[in-house]
Amino acid sequence: MKDTQGNGIAIAPHVLLIALLLALVMFAPGVFPGELIGDVIGLEIVVISMYAMFRRHGRS
């Protein structure tokens, strides 16, 4: 099994989620507080990096 193929498929939903969050920020600026959006995006980045690390080192 190629790790790159699984990795690309696994990260795609996270990229879509970040794009959705950015679209919400741009189109509905009054709905969410800016700090909440920053925390969510920061948490998402942490989740992506941890998941990528587990994919890379956990199961080869």
C-alpha positions in Angstrom: 0.0 0.0 0.0 1.2 3.5 -0.9 1.2 5.8 2.1 0.9 8.9 -0.1 -2.4 7.8 -1.6 -4.0 7.1 1.8 -2.6 10.3 3.2 -4.1 12.4 0.4 -7.5 10.9 0.8 -7.4 11.2 4.6 -6.5 14.9 4.6 -9.1 16.0 2.0 -12.0 16.2 4.5 -10.0 18.5 6.8 -9.2 20.8 3.9 -12.8 20.9 3.0 -13.7 21.7 6.6 -11.2 24.6 6.7 -12.5 26.0 3.4 -16.1 25.8 4.9 -14.9 27.7 8.0 -13.2 30.4 5.9 -16.3 30.8 3.8 -18.4 31.2 6.9 -16.0 33.9 8.2 -16.1 35.8 4.9 -19.8 35.6 4.1 -21.2 35.8 7.7 -18.9 38.0 9.6 -21.4 38.7 12.4 -22.3 35.1 13.2 -19.2 33.9 15.0 -16.8 35.8 17.2 -13.3 36.1 15.7 -11.6 34.4 18.7 -13.8 31.3 18.3 -12.9 31.0 14.6 -9.2 31.3 15.4 -9.4 28.6 18.1 -11.3 26.3 15.8 -8.8 26.8 12.9 -5.9 26.3 15.3 -7.4 23.1 16.7 -8.0 21.8 13.2 -4.4 22.4 12.3 -3.3 20.5 15.4 -5.6 17.6 14.5 -4.3 17.5 10.9 -0.7 17.5 12.0 -1.2 14.8 14.7 -3.2 12.7 12.3 -0.5 13.0 9.7 2.1 12.0 12.2 0.2 8.9 13.3 -0.4 8.0 9.6 3.3 8.4 8.8 4.9 6.8 11.9 2.2 4.6 13.4 1.3 2.2 10.5 3.8 1.9 7.7 
